[in-house]
């Protein structure tokens, strides 16, 4: 029970930061471009530094844990399910559908995942495989799609060089390289006078994303888009309810997980959609309302599903 309460406190912390962003926009403290500036700084500078700092200090063994198979399989399946449902019922354009798929499968593995993994599961390193999967696979694929749609053309060169234009991926790869080198030589190879400022900049990423998300709520009424309401509810159900069920089935029947290992996979699958999805939508100016509403609804309902999972499996 104490771990569950601590995890709920993590949700409270996030809500307060979002509320601070909303209040700043309400009072017009940052000017009309504040939300745009926060999004750009986070996407190009702070978030890559965060991924480098997290992965550089993480062991490769933890990053490539077998739970990565469960995380990948459950995420892929719910993403495909949304795209099928969109084809059948919602008929969104390609850019909005890409954001919808991300809303369905993208896990908030950092600012909610870390406290959940720490206080409920007792091992913060459990989120490392999810960080790796999202930054090395799902994010590049989604951003490549959005980039191609934004430019209006497709070329082999553009596809092959797309990862080189994704700061998050570059930061993640650099962190993994440092982790491998450090494990081989027996000590952390980046001196503190270089690592500390990178880590400090990275620490600003999540607050900036959350404040920008809060600012986006000012002057708008979530869930007021009647045409997109069904799709928004669908992505929240896929993320918070369907994805944990798939994770349980894969972990239990395919990989033979039991006990804490199975419990951890299912709890992490029930995490809400990451605020990064809104950051990506804002970067390409596509599906922003859809992304915002999906993240908000998923974040509000996720604690309920995590509590149910804790009651059933812990």
C-alpha positions as CSV (number, residue, x, y, z in Angstrom):
1,X,0.0,0.0,0.0
2,X,2.8,2.4,0.8
3,X,4.4,1.9,-2.6
4,X,1.0,2.5,-4.3
5,X,0.6,5.8,-2.4
6,X,4.1,6.9,-3.4
7,X,3.3,6.2,-7.0
8,X,0.1,8.3,-6.7
9,X,2.2,11.1,-5.3
10,X,4.2,10.9,-8.5
11,X,1.1,11.7,-10.4
12,X,0.4,14.6,-8.1
13,X,3.8,16.1,-8.8
14,X,3.2,15.9,-12.5
15,X,-0.2,17.5,-12.1
16,X,1.2,20.4,-10.1
17,X,3.9,21.2,-12.8
18,X,1.2,21.0,-15.5
19,X,-1.0,23.4,-13.4
20,X,2.0,25.8,-13.1
21,X,2.3,25.9,-16.9
22,X,-1.5,26.6,-17.2
23,X,-1.3,29.3,-14.6
24,X,1.7,30.9,-16.4
25,X,-0.2,31.0,-19.7
26,X,-3.3,32.2,-17.9
27,X,-1.4,35.2,-16.4
28,X,0.5,35.7,-19.7
29,X,3.9,35.5,-17.8
30,X,5.9,34.1,-20.7
31,X,4.4,36.0,-23.6
32,X,2.6,34.4,-26.6
33,X,5.7,32.4,-27.7
34,X,6.5,30.7,-24.4
35,X,4.9,27.4,-25.3
36,X,6.6,27.3,-28.6
37,X,10.0,28.1,-27.0
38,X,9.6,25.4,-24.3
39,X,8.7,22.8,-26.9
40,X,11.7,23.7,-29.1
41,X,14.2,23.8,-26.3
42,X,13.1,20.5,-24.9
43,X,13.0,18.7,-28.3
44,X,16.4,19.9,-29.6
45,X,18.5,20.4,-26.4
46,X,17.1,19.3,-23.0
47,X,15.6,15.9,-24.0
48,X,18.7,14.6,-25.8
49,X,20.8,15.6,-22.8
50,X,18.3,13.7,-20.5
51,X,18.5,10.6,-22.6
52,X,22.3,10.7,-22.6
53,X,22.5,11.2,-18.8
54,X,20.1,8.3,-18.1
55,X,21.5,5.7,-20.5
56,X,25.2,6.6,-19.8
57,X,24.8,5.6,-16.2
58,X,22.7,2.5,-17.0
59,X,24.2,-1.0,-17.5
60,X,23.7,-2.6,-20.9
61,X,22.4,-5.7,-19.2
62,X,19.5,-3.8,-17.7
63,X,18.8,-2.0,-21.0
64,X,18.6,-5.2,-23.0
65,X,16.5,-7.1,-20.4
66,X,14.1,-9.7,-21.8
67,X,11.1,-7.6,-20.6
68,X,12.0,-5.5,-23.7
69,X,10.2,-8.2,-25.8
70,X,7.0,-7.8,-23.8
71,X,7.2,-4.0,-24.0
72,X,7.8,-4.1,-27.8
73,X,5.1,-6.7,-28.5
74,X,2.4,-5.0,-26.5
75,X,3.2,-1.5,-27.9
76,X,3.3,-2.7,-31.5
77,X,0.0,-4.5,-31.2
78,X,-1.9,-1.6,-29.7
79,X,-0.4,0.7,-32.3
80,X,-1.6,-1.5,-35.1
81,X,-5.0,-1.9,-33.5
82,X,-5.4,1.9,-33.5
83,X,-4.3,2.2,-37.1
84,X,-6.9,-0.5,-38.1
85,X,-9.6,1.3,-36.1
86,X,-8.7,4.6,-37.7
87,X,-9.0,3.0,-41.1
88,X,-12.4,1.5,-40.3
89,X,-14.0,4.3,-38.2
90,X,-12.1,7.5,-37.6
91,X,-10.6,8.2,-41.1
92,X,-7.9,10.6,-39.8
93,X,-5.2,12.0,-42.1
94,X,-1.8,10.3,-42.0
95,X,-0.3,12.9,-39.6
96,X,-3.1,12.7,-37.1
97,X,-3.2,8.9,-37.3
98,X,0.6,8.8,-36.6
99,X,0.0,10.9,-33.5
100,X,-2.9,8.6,-32.5
101,X,-0.7,5.5,-32.8
102,X,1.9,7.2,-30.6
103,X,-0.8,8.1,-28.1
104,X,-1.8,4.5,-27.9
105,X,1.7,2.9,-27.5
106,X,4.1,5.6,-26.1
107,X,4.8,5.0,-22.4
108,X,5.5,7.8,-20.0
109,X,8.6,5.9,-18.9
110,X,10.5,8.8,-17.3
111,X,8.6,11.3,-15.1
112,X,5.9,8.8,-14.1
113,X,7.7,5.5,-15.0
114,X,10.7,6.2,-12.8
115,X,8.7,6.8,-9.6
116,X,6.4,3.9,-10.3
117,X,9.3,1.6,-11.0
118,X,11.0,2.8,-7.8
119,X,8.2,2.8,-5.3
120,X,5.9,0.0,-6.6
121,X,8.4,-2.3,-8.3
122,X,11.5,-1.5,-6.3
123,X,13.8,-1.2,-9.3
124,X,14.1,2.0,-11.4
125,X,16.2,0.3,-14.0
126,X,13.1,-1.6,-15.2
127,X,12.2,1.5,-17.3
128,X,15.5,1.4,-19.2
129,X,14.3,-1.2,-21.9
130,X,11.3,1.0,-22.6
131,X,13.4,4.1,-22.9
132,X,15.6,2.3,-25.4
133,X,12.8,0.8,-27.4
134,X,10.9,4.1,-27.7
135,X,13.9,6.3,-28.6
136,X,15.7,3.8,-30.9
137,X,12.6,2.5,-32.7
138,X,9.2,4.0,-32.2
139,X,10.3,7.7,-32.1
140,X,12.5,7.6,-35.2
141,X,9.8,5.8,-37.2
142,X,7.1,8.2,-36.1
143,X,9.2,11.3,-36.6
144,X,10.4,10.0,-40.0
145,X,6.8,9.6,-41.0
146,X,5.9,13.1,-39.8
147,X,9.0,14.6,-41.5
148,X,8.1,13.0,-44.8
149,X,4.5,14.2,-44.5
150,X,5.7,17.7,-43.6
151,X,8.1,17.9,-46.6
152,X,5.7,16.2,-49.0
153,X,8.2,13.9,-50.6
154,X,10.0,10.6,-49.9
155,X,13.5,9.6,-50.8
156,X,15.9,6.8,-49.8
157,X,18.4,9.4,-48.6
158,X,15.9,11.1,-46.5
159,X,14.8,7.9,-44.8
160,X,18.4,6.7,-44.2
161,X,19.6,10.1,-42.8
162,X,16.5,10.7,-40.7
163,X,18.0,9.3,-37.5
164,X,20.9,11.8,-37.9
165,X,18.3,14.6,-37.6
166,X,16.7,13.2,-34.4
167,X,18.3,14.8,-31.3
168,X,16.7,12.3,-29.0
169,X,18.1,9.3,-30.8
170,X,21.5,10.8,-31.0
171,X,21.5,11.5,-27.3
172,X,20.4,8.0,-26.6
173,X,23.0,6.4,-28.8
174,X,25.8,8.5,-27.2
175,X,24.6,7.5,-23.8
176,X,24.7,3.8,-24.7
177,X,28.2,4.1,-26.2
178,X,29.4,5.7,-23.0
179,X,27.8,2.9,-21.0
180,X,29.5,0.2,-23.0
181,X,32.9,1.9,-22.8
182,X,32.6,2.5,-19.1
183,X,31.6,-1.1,-18.4
184,X,34.7,-2.3,-20.3
185,X,37.2,-0.1,-18.7
186,X,35.7,-0.4,-15.2
187,X,35.0,3.3,-14.5
188,X,32.7,6.1,-15.8
189,X,34.7,7.7,-18.6
190,X,32.9,11.1,-18.8
191,X,34.5,13.5,-16.3
192,X,32.1,15.2,-13.9
193,X,32.8,18.7,-15.3
194,X,31.4,17.5,-18.6
195,X,28.7,15.1,-17.4
196,X,27.2,17.4,-14.7
197,X,26.2,20.3,-17.0
198,X,24.7,17.8,-19.5
199,X,22.7,16.2,-16.6
200,X,21.6,19.6,-15.4
201,X,20.3,20.5,-18.8
202,X,18.6,17.2,-19.1
203,X,16.9,17.7,-15.8
204,X,15.0,20.7,-17.3
205,X,13.5,18.6,-20.1
206,X,10.5,17.1,-18.3
207,X,9.5,20.3,-16.5
208,X,9.6,22.2,-19.8
209,X,7.5,19.5,-21.6
210,X,5.0,19.5,-18.7
211,X,4.8,23.3,-18.5
212,X,4.3,23.5,-22.3
213,X,1.5,20.9,-22.0
214,X,-0.1,23.0,-19.2
215,X,0.1,26.1,-21.4
216,X,-1.7,24.3,-24.2
217,X,-4.7,23.8,-21.9
218,X,-5.1,27.5,-21.4
219,X,-7.9,28.9,-23.5
220,X,-9.0,25.5,-24.6
221,X,-11.6,23.0,-23.4
222,X,-10.3,19.4,-23.4
223,X,-12.5,16.8,-25.0
224,X,-14.6,19.4,-26.7
225,X,-13.8,18.2,-30.2
226,X,-16.8,16.0,-30.8
227,X,-15.4,14.5,-34.0
228,X,-12.2,13.4,-32.3
229,X,-13.7,12.4,-28.9
230,X,-14.2,8.8,-29.8
231,X,-10.7,8.5,-31.1
232,X,-9.3,10.2,-27.9
233,X,-11.2,7.8,-25.7
234,X,-10.0,4.9,-27.9
235,X,-6.3,5.7,-27.5
236,X,-6.7,6.0,-23.7
237,X,-8.4,2.7,-23.5
238,X,-5.8,1.1,-25.7
239,X,-2.9,2.6,-23.7
240,X,-4.2,2.1,-20.1
241,X,-6.4,-1.1,-20.4
242,X,-5.6,-3.1,-23.5
243,X,-1.8,-2.7,-23.5
244,X,-1.4,-4.1,-19.9
245,X,-3.6,-7.1,-20.8
246,X,-1.4,-7.9,-23.9
247,X,1.7,-7.5,-21.7
248,X,0.3,-10.0,-19.2
249,X,-0.5,-12.5,-22.0
250,X,2.9,-12.1,-23.6
251,X,4.8,-12.2,-20.3
252,X,2.9,-15.1,-18.8
253,X,2.3,-17.4,-21.8
254,X,5.1,-16.6,-24.2
255,X,8.1,-15.8,-21.9
256,X,7.0,-17.6,-18.8
257,X,7.3,-14.6,-16.5
258,X,6.0,-15.1,-12.9
259,X,5.9,-13.1,-9.7
260,X,7.6,-9.7,-9.6
261,X,8.9,-10.0,-13.2
262,X,5.4,-10.4,-14.6
263,X,4.0,-7.8,-12.3
264,X,6.6,-5.2,-13.4
265,X,5.8,-5.7,-17.1
266,X,2.1,-5.3,-16.6
267,X,2.4,-2.2,-14.3
268,X,4.8,-0.5,-16.8
269,X,2.4,-1.2,-19.7
270,X,-0.3,0.6,-17.7
271,X,1.7,3.8,-17.5
272,X,0.0,6.8,-19.3
273,X,1.0,8.2,-22.6
274,X,4.2,10.2,-22.4
275,X,4.1,14.0,-22.8
276,X,6.7,13.7,-25.5
277,X,3.9,12.8,-27.9
278,X,2.5,16.3,-27.5
279,X,6.1,17.6,-28.0
280,X,6.3,15.8,-31.3
281,X,2.9,16.9,-32.4
282,X,3.8,20.5,-31.7
283,X,7.1,20.1,-33.5
284,X,5.3,19.3,-36.7
285,X,2.1,21.2,-36.0
286,X,-0.1,18.2,-36.5
287,X,-2.7,16.6,-34.2
288,X,-1.9,18.8,-31.3
289,X,-5.4,18.9,-29.8
290,X,-5.7,15.1,-30.3
291,X,-2.3,14.6,-28.6
292,X,-3.1,16.9,-25.7
293,X,-6.5,15.3,-25.0
294,X,-5.2,11.8,-25.3
295,X,-2.3,12.5,-22.9
296,X,-4.6,14.2,-20.4
297,X,-7.2,11.5,-20.4
298,X,-4.6,8.7,-20.2
299,X,-2.8,10.5,-17.3
300,X,-6.0,10.9,-15.4
301,X,-7.1,7.3,-15.8
302,X,-3.8,5.5,-15.5
303,X,-3.6,5.6,-11.6
304,X,-7.0,3.7,-11.5
305,X,-5.7,0.9,-13.8
306,X,-2.3,0.7,-11.9
307,X,-4.2,0.4,-8.6
308,X,-6.3,-2.4,-10.1
309,X,-3.2,-4.2,-11.3
310,X,-1.5,-3.8,-8.0
311,X,-4.5,-5.2,-6.2
312,X,-4.6,-8.3,-8.6
313,X,-0.9,-9.1,-9.1
314,X,1.2,-7.5,-6.4
